[in-house]
Amino acid sequence: MGWRCLSLGIICIASTCAAATPPCARIGPTSQSVKTDRELLRMLRGAREGDREAQFRAGLNYENGCGVPQDFARAAQWYRKAADNGHPVAQNNLGRLYLEGLGVAQSDAEAMKWYLRAASEGFAPAQNNVGYMYETGRAGGNTGASSRSDNEAVKWYRKAAESGSAAGELNLGLAYFNGTAIRQDLAEAVKWFRKSAAHGSGAACDQLGRAYQNGAGVARDDYVARNWYQLAISSGYRQAEQDLASLNNVPRHAASDVGTIQVRHPSGPEITF
């Protein structure tokens, strides 16, 4: 029996802050949150003078309410300026705002356009997001006709995975787990789950726990499964709490029907940096 998927792909975004109150925690590898009025003024001055990195930082700070009031419309304006100047992270983030209709009119077509531009620059999270758009049938825009293509989705997930995207690695692993547009290979799936877990994906830790619990692609080992579930929980992946409870409630040597295991995706976007 093939592996079944409960829901569809994981989408990558730049890291967001837990609250709109400054100062904000880690923003991303290419910028720091503003902590003083002087830093804010310097950032905004650079953004107005055409510095694409400052424009991106302005968008990120407005999106997250870091140092400034949260304002998605202004975030979109600054992201667009940086995106037009070729900033791939801004392009990716602008695509997400269009996908979710935050500060702009919701548009799958615009989201796909900006994801593709960032992906063409080799930006791994955007490559994953293009795969997500194909997997969910949203690559063709708001036409009402599905543009779902598992082949295209897997192609882009592989690009993202090979570029080191945790979400791309997880999604490629799930494709191998499910045999989606690719020959089913549980051992190969586990390999990609390990890579994704090493890059911080709690969802991948949970998948490894399920693999060890059910002997899927690895030898069954409840002790190792429990450790992976606990690591997933410590990473903030709450679904693993149910999986750990399920493991604890099953007799250690009980047989499992691997063919009925359902591969899960997180219910929302995965933060990759």
C-alpha positions as CSV (number, residue, x, y, z in Angstrom):
1,M,0.0,0.0,0.0
2,G,1.4,3.4,-0.9
3,W,2.1,6.1,1.7
4,R,-0.6,8.7,2.1
5,C,-0.2,12.3,2.7
6,L,-2.6,14.2,5.0
7,S,-1.8,17.7,3.7
8,L,0.5,19.4,1.3
9,G,3.8,21.1,1.0
10,I,5.7,23.2,3.5
11,I,6.5,26.7,2.5
12,C,9.6,28.6,3.5
13,I,9.6,32.2,4.8
14,A,12.2,34.4,6.5
15,S,12.1,34.2,10.2
16,T,9.4,36.2,12.0
17,C,9.3,37.6,15.5
18,A,7.0,36.2,18.2
19,A,5.6,39.6,19.0
20,A,5.4,43.1,17.6
21,T,7.2,44.7,20.5
22,P,10.8,45.8,19.8
23,P,13.5,44.9,20.2
24,C,13.1,41.8,18.1
25,A,15.1,38.5,18.2
26,R,17.0,37.1,15.3
27,I,15.8,38.3,11.9
28,G,18.0,36.4,9.5
29,P,21.5,35.9,8.3
30,T,21.6,39.0,6.1
31,S,20.4,41.6,8.6
32,Q,19.9,42.5,12.3
33,S,16.8,44.0,13.9
34,V,17.0,47.7,14.8
35,K,17.5,48.3,18.5
36,T,17.8,52.1,18.7
37,D,16.2,55.1,17.0
38,R,19.6,55.9,15.5
39,E,19.8,52.5,13.9
40,L,16.2,52.8,12.6
41,L,16.9,56.2,11.1
42,R,20.1,54.9,9.4
43,M,18.3,52.0,8.0
44,L,15.4,54.1,6.6
45,R,17.8,56.6,5.2
46,G,19.7,53.9,3.4
47,A,16.4,52.4,2.1
48,R,15.3,55.7,0.7
49,E,18.7,56.2,-1.0
50,G,18.2,52.9,-2.8
51,D,20.3,50.5,-0.7
52,R,18.6,47.2,-1.5
53,E,19.8,45.6,1.8
54,A,18.4,48.5,3.8
55,Q,15.2,48.2,1.8
56,F,14.9,44.5,2.6
57,R,15.6,45.2,6.3
58,A,12.9,47.9,6.3
59,G,10.4,45.5,4.9
60,L,11.4,42.8,7.4
61,N,11.1,45.2,10.3
62,Y,7.7,46.5,9.2
63,E,6.5,42.9,8.6
64,N,7.5,41.8,12.1
65,G,7.0,45.0,14.0
66,C,10.6,45.2,15.0
67,G,11.5,48.8,16.0
68,V,8.5,50.1,14.1
69,P,4.7,49.4,14.2
70,Q,3.8,46.2,12.3
71,D,2.5,47.3,8.9
72,F,2.2,44.7,6.1
73,A,1.5,47.3,3.5
74,R,4.7,49.2,4.2
75,A,6.5,45.9,4.4
76,A,5.3,45.0,0.9
77,Q,6.4,48.4,-0.4
78,W,9.9,48.1,0.9
79,Y,10.2,44.4,-0.2
80,R,9.1,45.4,-3.7
81,K,11.8,48.1,-3.9
82,A,14.4,45.6,-2.7
83,A,13.0,42.9,-5.0
84,D,13.1,45.2,-8.0
85,N,16.7,45.8,-7.1
86,G,17.3,42.0,-7.3
87,H,17.3,41.1,-3.6
88,P,16.2,37.4,-3.6
89,V,15.1,37.2,0.0
90,A,12.9,40.2,-0.5
91,Q,11.5,38.6,-3.7
92,N,10.7,35.5,-1.7
93,N,9.1,37.4,1.2
94,L,7.1,39.5,-1.2
95,G,5.8,36.3,-2.8
96,R,4.6,35.1,0.7
97,L,2.8,38.4,1.3
98,Y,0.9,37.9,-2.0
99,L,0.3,34.3,-1.2
100,E,-1.4,35.2,2.1
101,G,-2.8,38.5,1.1
102,L,-0.9,40.5,3.7
103,G,-0.7,44.2,2.9
104,V,-1.5,43.4,-0.7
105,A,-4.4,41.9,-2.6
106,Q,-4.0,38.1,-2.5
107,S,-2.7,36.8,-5.7
108,D,-1.3,33.3,-6.4
109,A,0.0,34.6,-9.8
110,E,2.1,37.4,-8.1
111,A,3.3,35.0,-5.4
112,M,4.5,32.5,-8.1
113,K,6.1,35.3,-10.1
114,W,8.2,36.5,-7.1
115,Y,9.0,33.0,-5.9
116,L,10.3,32.1,-9.4
117,R,12.5,35.2,-9.5
118,A,14.1,34.4,-6.2
119,A,14.4,30.7,-7.2
120,S,16.2,31.6,-10.4
121,E,18.8,33.4,-8.2
122,G,19.4,30.1,-6.5
123,F,17.6,31.0,-3.2
124,A,16.8,27.6,-1.7
125,P,13.7,28.6,0.3
126,A,12.1,30.1,-2.8
127,Q,12.9,26.9,-4.8
128,N,11.0,25.0,-2.1
129,N,8.2,27.5,-2.4
130,V,7.9,27.0,-6.1
131,G,7.6,23.3,-5.4
132,Y,4.9,24.0,-2.9
133,M,3.0,26.0,-5.5
134,Y,3.1,23.1,-7.9
135,E,2.2,20.5,-5.2
136,T,-0.8,22.5,-4.1
137,G,-2.0,23.4,-7.6
138,R,-1.5,27.1,-7.1
139,A,1.3,27.6,-9.6
140,G,-1.1,28.8,-12.3
141,G,-2.5,31.7,-10.3
142,N,-6.1,32.4,-9.4
143,T,-7.6,30.9,-12.5
144,G,-9.8,28.3,-10.9
145,A,-8.0,25.6,-12.8
146,S,-5.5,23.4,-11.0
147,S,-1.9,23.6,-12.0
148,R,-0.9,20.7,-9.8
149,S,2.2,18.9,-11.0
150,D,3.9,16.4,-8.8
151,N,6.8,16.1,-11.2
152,E,7.5,19.8,-11.1
153,A,7.0,19.9,-7.4
154,V,9.6,17.2,-6.8
155,K,12.0,18.8,-9.3
156,W,11.9,22.0,-7.3
157,Y,12.1,20.3,-3.9
158,R,15.2,18.5,-5.1
159,K,16.8,21.8,-6.1
160,A,16.0,23.3,-2.7
161,A,17.2,20.2,-0.9
162,E,20.4,20.1,-2.7
163,S,20.9,23.7,-1.8
164,G,20.5,22.9,1.9
165,S,16.9,24.0,2.5
166,A,15.5,22.2,5.6
167,A,12.0,22.4,4.2
168,G,13.1,21.2,0.7
169,E,15.0,18.3,2.3
170,L,11.8,17.3,4.2
171,N,9.6,17.7,1.2
172,L,11.9,15.6,-1.0
173,G,12.0,13.0,1.8
174,L,8.2,12.9,1.9
175,A,8.2,12.4,-1.9
176,Y,10.4,9.4,-1.5
177,F,8.2,8.2,1.4
178,N,5.0,8.5,-0.6
179,G,6.4,7.5,-4.0
180,T,5.1,10.8,-5.4
181,A,6.4,11.3,-8.9
182,I,9.4,9.2,-7.9
183,R,10.1,5.6,-7.1
184,Q,9.2,4.9,-3.4
185,D,12.4,4.5,-1.4
186,L,12.0,4.6,2.3
187,A,15.8,4.4,3.0
188,E,16.3,7.4,0.7
189,A,13.5,9.2,2.5
190,V,15.1,8.7,5.8
191,K,18.4,10.1,4.4
192,W,16.7,13.3,3.5
193,F,14.8,13.5,6.8
194,R,18.2,13.2,8.6
195,K,19.5,16.1,6.6
196,S,16.4,18.2,7.3
197,A,16.6,17.4,11.0
198,A,20.3,18.4,11.0
199,H,19.2,21.8,9.6
200,G,16.7,22.2,12.5
201,S,13.4,20.9,11.2
202,G,11.2,19.6,14.0
203,A,8.9,18.0,11.5
204,A,11.8,16.0,10.1
205,C,12.6,14.8,13.6
206,D,9.0,13.7,14.0
207,Q,9.2,11.8,10.7
208,L,12.3,10.1,11.9
209,G,10.6,9.1,15.1
210,R,7.7,7.6,13.0
211,A,10.2,5.8,10.8
212,Y,12.0,4.2,13.7
213,Q,8.7,3.4,15.5
214,N,7.4,1.5,12.5
215,G,10.7,0.1,11.0
216,A,10.2,2.1,7.8
217,G,13.5,2.5,6.0
218,V,15.4,1.7,9.2
219,A,15.4,-1.1,11.8
220,R,12.6,-0.7,14.3
221,D,13.8,0.9,17.5
222,D,11.3,2.4,20.0
223,Y,14.1,3.9,22.1
224,V,15.5,5.9,19.1
225,A,12.0,6.8,18.0
226,R,11.3,8.2,21.4
227,N,14.4,10.4,21.3
228,W,13.5,11.8,17.9
229,Y,10.0,12.6,19.1
230,Q,11.4,14.4,22.1
231,L,13.8,16.4,19.9
232,A,10.9,17.3,17.7
233,I,8.9,18.5,20.7
234,S,11.8,20.5,22.0
235,S,12.0,22.1,18.5
236,G,8.4,23.3,18.9
237,Y,6.7,20.7,16.6
238,R,3.6,20.0,18.7
239,Q,2.3,17.1,16.6
240,A,5.2,15.0,18.0
241,E,3.5,15.1,21.4
242,Q,0.7,12.9,20.0
243,D,3.1,10.6,18.3
244,L,5.2,10.2,21.5
245,A,2.0,9.5,23.5
246,S,1.0,6.9,20.9
247,L,4.4,5.2,21.1
248,N,4.2,5.2,24.9
249,N,0.7,3.6,24.8
250,V,1.7,0.7,22.4
251,P,3.3,-2.4,23.7
252,R,7.0,-2.4,22.9
253,H,6.9,-5.4,20.5
254,A,3.5,-4.8,19.0
255,A,3.4,-5.3,15.3
256,S,2.6,-2.2,13.2
257,D,1.0,-1.9,9.8
258,V,3.6,0.2,8.0
259,G,1.5,0.4,4.9
260,T,-1.1,2.5,6.7
261,I,1.2,5.1,8.2
262,Q,0.2,8.6,7.2
263,V,3.0,11.0,6.4
264,R,2.3,14.4,8.0
265,H,3.2,17.9,7.0
266,P,3.1,20.8,9.5
267,S,-0.2,22.7,9.3
268,G,1.6,26.0,8.6
269,P,4.7,27.5,7.0
270,E,8.0,26.3,8.2
271,I,10.5,29.0,9.3
272,T,13.8,28.3,7.8
273,F,16.0,31.2,8.9
